[in-house]
Amino acid sequence: MIIRKTKGLRGVISIPGDKSVSHRAVMFGSLAGGTTEITNFLQGADCLATINCFREMGIEIENSPEKILIHGKGLHGLHVPQTILNTENSGTTTRLLSGILAGQTFESTLSGDASLNTRPMGRIIKPLSLMGGKIKSIHGNNCAPLHISPSALHGIHYHSKVASAQVKSAILLAGLYADGITSVTEPVLSRNHTELMLAGFGGKLRSFTQPDTNLPTVSVEPEPKLEGQKIVIPGDISSAAYFIAAGLLIPDSEILIQNVGINPTRAGILTVCQNMGGDITFLNEKTVGGEPVADLLVKTSNLHGTVIEGSIIPTLIDEIPIIAVLASFADGTTVIRNAEELKVKETDRIETVSENLKQMGGEVIPTEDGMIITGKGYLSGAKIDSFLDHRIAMAFSIAGLAADGETEIINSHCIDVSYPTFFETLESLFL
């Protein structure tokens, strides 16, 4: 894909459904009794992998552009798959599904593509094993493929070393099949989509802070009766982030982004942009299916550097590549700390972001837990390697719109993982 510098992005756009929420809607709908109807579902490769995995386990799922209908069979209605469950490039599918499978009465194997099978799964293997689960890394490297055997699960209180919604969710989902209450305590609160949606389906959860440490904790009771729901998926703020950045960076721009999820456990990008001087106005705020949403009006702004660290990091970890692009055009220095989790995404995003910024003439120093970016107010067009990472491809596509000259994104097709219509939406804003 070739990207050239542009001026004046204007228009009204809607963003595809939230990837995290779409995954969970399919999973919980499959474990519920009756029919679940999902609208604004993200038809990206990752979410389609989740659909395919549940179809392999006997769940009838009707997929049309208008809606998804899931004919759930209840908590114990899954059947033994006749083949390896292919999670493709989806870490969310792999980790959350492992929690569900740990409580089943049949054996199963999960595997994905070459990239997925290098990502760390020890972080879920450990707590699921503590619950009595029999989950094995086939190659002994704490990565997929994972083989899961049936076992009796026990409720535990797990203190997670990382603030990870995927780890938390895997444990809570296994807890649905345990013999007692299961609890997870995190160092800071991670995304809470599982808690919100599972409660809506009829799960019995309690969120609180530990009285002695003030650390966030959530507990779940076993064997709930889940019932099918009507789910409207909010627009994915991780996808909206690229258009927020474009609206702030490109001269003479004004973009209205409709129906964006602004869940506080996900919306750190908005706080950071406003801290950098970004002009973002919230309109039509409301709650849909337990998730807060709003329209976002974004206008061209003069940005300045900031410090991004601590408890805000889990709320914007997927947006750091595009934040790094913003920082390169901002005045002053931006420091990103406590973001070690970037190393275990689809790529090591500290490395891939830094390498591509340098290709475009940016001034960036990678660190063990983030990066230091000195804004120069400009970047130059270059040949950008996406490393088959959808967020790298989209972030540097936006960089190309603001950079001098021409930018080529190699293997831009990887964007289909989360946003198949990304370039069409972008082109709709050109004057």
C-alpha positions, 0 to 999 in steps of 0.5 A, spaced: 500 500 500 502 506 498 500 512 502 502 520 500 501 526 504 494 529 505 491 535 507 484 536 510 480 530 512 473 531 513 467 527 514 463 522 519 465 515 520 463 509 524 468 504 526 467 496 526 465 493 532 470 492 538 474 486 537 474 484 545 467 485 546 465 481 539 470 475 541 466 475 548 459 475 545 460 469 541 463 465 547 458 467 552 452 466 547 455 459 545 455 457 553 448 460 554 441 457 553 437 459 547 439 464 542 444 470 542 443 476 537 449 480 536 449 486 531 455 490 529 460 484 530 467 485 527 468 481 521 475 481 522 479 474 521 481 474 529 473 474 531 471 469 525 477 464 528 473 464 535 466 463 531 469 457 527 472 454 534 465 454 537 462 451 530 467 445 531 464 444 538 457 443 535 455 450 536 450 453 530 452 460 528 449 464 523 453 469 520 450 475 516 452 482 515 446 484 519 447 480 525 450 474 528 445 469 531 448 464 536 444 458 538 447 456 545 447 449 548 448 452 555 455 451 560 455 444 558 453 443 551 460 443 547 462 437 544 468 434 542 472 437 536 474 433 531 480 437 529 485 441 532 481 448 534 485 453 529 485 460 533 489 463 527 493 469 529 488 471 535 491 471 542 484 473 545 481 466 542 487 462 545 487 464 552 480 465 553 478 459 550 483 455 554 479 457 560 473 454 557 476 448 555 479 446 561 473 445 564 470 440 559 469 433 559 473 432 553 480 433 550 482 438 545 488 442 542 489 449 540 493 452 535 494 458 531 499 461 526 506 461 526 506 468 530 501 466 535 505 460 536 510 464 539 506 468 544 507 466 551 501 462 554 505 460 561 501 466 564 494 462 563 497 455 564 500 456 571 493 459 574 489 454 570 494 448 572 493 451 580 485 450 579 487 443 577 486 444 569 491 439 565 493 444 560 500 442 556 504 446 551 506 440 546 513 443 545 514 444 552 516 452 551 509 455 554 507 456 547 501 453 543 499 448 541 496 447 547 493 440 549 487 440 554 485 434 558 479 433 562 479 435 569 475 437 576 477 444 577 477 448 584 476 455 585 482 459 587 484 466 589 490 468 584 494 474 584 496 475 577 503 479 576 500 482 570 494 486 568 492 482 563 484 482 561 486 475 557 489 472 563 483 474 568 478 472 563 481 465 562 481 464 570 474 467 570 471 462 565 475 456 568 471 458 574 464 457 571 466 450 571 470 450 578 467 447 585 467 454 588 468 461 588 474 463 583 477 470 584 483 474 581 487 480 583 491 484 579 496 490 580 492 495 576 485 494 573 485 491 566 479 491 561 473 489 564 469 487 558 468 480 561 465 482 567 460 487 564 458 482 559 458 475 563 454 479 568 449 481 563 448 473 561 447 471 568 453 470 571 454 472 578 460 476 579 463 481 584 468 486 583 471 490 589 478 492 592 482 488 597 482 492 603 489 491 605 492 493 599 487 496 595 488 492 589 482 490 584 479 484 585 473 480 581 470 473 583 465 469 580 461 463 582 461 457 579 455 453 574 451 460 573 445 459 568 447 463 562 441 466 558 441 468 551 442 476 550 441 481 544 448 484 544 450 491 540 457 491 539 460 498 540 465 501 535 472 499 537 476 504 540 483 501 538 480 502 531 478 509 532 485 511 535 488 511 528 482 516 525 483 520 532 490 521 530 489 523 523 484 528 525 489 531 530 495 531 525 493 532 518 492 540 517 485 543 516 481 536 519 475 535 522 472 528 523 466 525 527 467 518 529 460 515 531 458 510 536 465 509 539 466 505 546 469 509 551 470 504 557 474 507 562 479 500 562 480 501 554 480 509 553 487 511 555 488 513 548 483 519 549 486 521 556 493 521 553 491 525 546 487 530 551 494 531 555 498 532 549 493 538 547 488 534 542 482 537 541 477 532 542 469 533 544 465 527 547 457 528 544 451 523 545 454 519 551 450 513 553 450 506 555 449 500 551 449 493 553 453 495 559 458 499 555 459 506 555 459 509 548 460 516 545 461 520 538 468 523 538 469 530 534 476 530 533 479 537 530 487 538 528 491 540 534 498 543 536 500 537 540 506 537 545 510 531 549 507 528 555 509 522 560 505 515 559 506 510 565 503 507 571 496 505 571 494 508 564 498 503 560 493 497 561 488 502 558 492 503 552 497 498 550 494 496 543 494 504 542 502 505 543 504 504 536 499 510 534 501 514 540 508 514 538 506 516 531 503 522 535 509 523 539 513 524 533 509 530 530 509 533 537 513 539 540 518 536 546 519 529 548 514 523 550 516 518 555 513 511 555 514 507 561 511 500 564 509 498 557 513 491 557 507 488 555 509 491 548 514 485 547 509 480 547 504 482 542 503 480 535 510 483 534 515 486 539 512 493 538 518 496 542 522 494 537 518 494 531 515 501 532 522 504 534 525 501 527 519 504 523 520 511 526 527 511 525 526 509 518 522 515 517 527 520 520 524 520 527 528 520 533 526 515 538 530 511 543 527 504 545 528 502 552 526 495 556 519 498 558 517 503 553 521 508 549 523 515 549 520 520 543 523 527 541 518 530 537 521 533 530 514 536 528 515 532 521 517 525 518 519 523 512 516 517 507 519 511 507 518 503 506 515 500 512 515 493 514 508 491 518 512 485 520 505 482 519 502 486 525 496 489 524 497 495 529 504 497 526 501 497 519 495 502 521 499 506 525 504 507 520 499 508 514 497 514 518 504 517 519 504 516 512 498 521 511 502 526 515 509 525 512 513 528 507 513 524 500 511 517 499 510 511 504 509 504 502 506 499 507 509 492 506 504 486 507 498 491 509 493 486 508 495 484 515 490 489 517 484 484 515 485 481 522 482 487 526 479 492 520 478 489 513 475 496 511 480 500 514 483 503 507 476 504 505 474 508 511 480 512 510 479 514 503 472 516 505 475 522 509 479 525 503 477 532 500 
